[in-house]
Amino acid sequence: MTPRDASDDSRWSDLDRPPLNAVALRRGLVREGGLWREVEVVQRTGSTNSDLVALAEAGKAGEGWVLVAEEQTAGRGRLDRQWTAPARSGLFFSVLLAPSEVPVARWGWLPLLTGVAVATGLARAAGVDTALKWPNDLLVSIGGEERKAGGILAERAGDHGVVVGVGINVTLRENELPVPTAGSVALAGAVSTDRDPLLRAVLRALEEWYRRWREAGGDPAGSGLQETYAAGCATLGRTVRAELPGDRSIVGEAVAVDGDGRLVIATEEGVQEPVGAGDIVHLRPA
């Protein structure tokens, strides 16, 4: 099935969830000298990440391409978790980046950079404070409770590119939450849930942070990214359990995010162990 342009579909019945305006998004984001070169909005697809990786590897998409879906039927999170939500209830999109001047060893900062950009964009356009759970969860506060409202997934696209996918629950209602620990921008008290300006704000913030990071050669300290990420990271200062590959786990205090983007955990034995991959569980509230 070939996905249709969502701007051509007027058959929507939920007045609280109008479709995105693809023409207006292109007009607002694609400009001479800017990062974003193409913004495509499709009505429905399995996974925007999978689609954009395939386009990139076929030579049909380049850096600065943005693919947005009104509905994903096979969206993926970390550790192959499924990500599903009602049509037009959130922002589900992927971007293609190719930071050729940045050493590949520093590309691991891209999902963290994207998290900072999402938090920045949502604060500007929705008036919602978003905290970052290492490495890629977006948290909001609902009734004093921390809940997950989004996530980020980065994948290599050939030898020279990275596709970064973002899923954000925007208007998801309490009775639509997949699990009690989920949340949405609307439930967090957003001043606006209009997805067009929200998406523009997030992508503009992503362009801004990506430019700063690239100009610094990917140096997270020199670009200010490491400090900004740490300031917004809800994981730091918490007692956590890291579920690691090979059925191993570590319990301790998350004390830092190092120069490689790894979470540093101080164990009770006095050892500081950097974690580059794994599932992090917050064991007590901040």
SULQUIZI-V521860 format. One record per helix or strand. SS is the DSSP state (2 for helix, 1 for strand). FROM is the first residue (numbers start at 1). TO is the last residue. Records with the same first field share a line. If there is no record, write none. Layout:
SS->FROM-TO ; FROM-TO
This chain:
1->5-5 ; 38-42 ; 45-45 ; 65-69 ; 72-72 ; 75-76 ; 82-83 ; 90-97 ; 131-133 ; 137-142 ; 145-157 ; 161-169 ; 182-182 ; 233-233 ; 239-244 ; 248-257 ; 263-267 ; 272-275 ; 279-282
2->6-8 ; 22-29 ; 48-57 ; 78-80 ; 104-126 ; 174-176 ; 195-215 ; 225-232
